Amino acid sequence: MKVSRFNEEQIFGILTKQQAGLSVAEICRHHGISGATFYTWLSRFRGMEVSDARHLKALDEENGKLKQLLAEAMHDVATLREALGKNF
């Protein structure tokens, strides 16, 4: 997963500038982001607070670790089945 240059506080700061009345084009130009990035952040973080976003990020990381563990376990099972042969 690509690492963002902006943390949650910065993203929420950028999004609140739009709520304060600045135009999206001006905000994007000032922060060096594209309009697509801005609207992606807006759709993802709309109605959330910084603590909610941190909790979501922690859950995503935990989910990734669990998926990795499951993949490793499935690989181990497949290897054991192959080693035991077709009579398993």
C-alpha positions as CSV (number, residue, x, y, z in Angstrom):
1,M,0.0,0.0,0.0
2,K,1.3,3.4,-0.9
3,V,2.3,5.7,2.0
4,S,0.6,9.1,1.9
5,R,2.5,12.3,2.4
6,F,-0.3,13.6,4.5
7,N,-1.4,12.3,7.9
8,E,-5.0,12.3,9.1
9,E,-4.7,15.7,10.8
10,Q,-3.4,17.3,7.6
11,I,-6.1,15.7,5.5
12,F,-8.9,16.9,7.8
13,G,-7.3,20.3,7.8
14,I,-7.4,20.4,4.1
15,L,-11.0,19.2,4.0
16,T,-12.2,21.8,6.5
17,K,-10.7,24.6,4.4
18,Q,-13.2,23.6,1.7
19,Q,-16.0,23.8,4.3
20,A,-14.8,27.3,5.2
21,G,-15.5,28.5,1.7
22,L,-12.3,28.1,-0.3
23,S,-12.5,26.7,-3.8
24,V,-11.3,23.2,-4.4
25,A,-9.0,24.3,-7.2
26,E,-7.3,26.8,-4.9
27,I,-6.9,24.2,-2.1
28,C,-5.5,21.6,-4.4
29,R,-3.0,24.1,-5.9
30,H,-1.9,25.3,-2.5
31,H,-1.3,21.8,-1.2
32,G,0.0,20.2,-4.4
33,I,-2.7,17.6,-4.7
34,S,-5.1,16.7,-7.6
35,G,-8.8,17.3,-7.5
36,A,-9.3,13.5,-7.7
37,T,-7.3,13.1,-4.5
38,F,-9.3,15.8,-2.8
39,Y,-12.6,14.2,-3.7
40,T,-11.4,10.7,-2.8
41,W,-10.4,12.0,0.7
42,L,-13.8,13.8,0.9
43,S,-15.7,10.6,0.1
44,R,-13.6,8.5,2.5
45,F,-13.5,10.9,5.4
46,R,-16.8,12.7,5.2
47,G,-18.6,12.7,8.6
48,M,-15.5,11.4,10.4
49,E,-13.2,12.9,13.0
50,V,-9.5,12.4,13.3
51,S,-9.9,9.7,16.0
52,D,-12.3,7.8,13.8
53,A,-9.8,7.9,10.9
54,R,-7.0,6.6,13.2
55,H,-9.2,3.8,14.4
56,L,-10.1,2.9,10.8
57,K,-6.4,2.9,9.9
58,A,-5.6,0.6,12.8
59,L,-8.3,-1.8,11.8
60,D,-7.1,-1.9,8.2
61,E,-3.5,-2.7,9.4
62,E,-4.9,-5.5,11.7
63,N,-7.0,-6.9,8.9
64,G,-3.9,-7.0,6.6
65,K,-1.9,-8.9,9.2
66,L,-4.7,-11.4,9.7
67,K,-5.0,-11.9,5.9
68,Q,-1.2,-12.5,5.8
69,L,-1.4,-15.1,8.6
70,L,-4.3,-16.9,6.9
71,A,-2.4,-17.0,3.6
72,E,0.6,-18.5,5.3
73,A,-1.5,-21.1,7.1
74,M,-3.2,-22.1,3.8
75,H,0.2,-22.4,2.1
76,D,1.4,-24.6,5.0
77,V,-1.7,-26.8,4.6
78,A,-1.2,-27.1,0.9
79,T,2.5,-28.0,1.3
80,L,1.6,-30.7,3.8
81,R,-1.1,-32.2,1.6
82,E,1.4,-32.2,-1.3
83,A,4.1,-33.9,0.8
84,L,1.7,-36.6,2.1
85,G,0.5,-37.5,-1.4
86,K,-2.9,-38.1,-2.8
87,N,-3.9,-40.7,-0.1
88,F,-4.6,-38.0,2.3
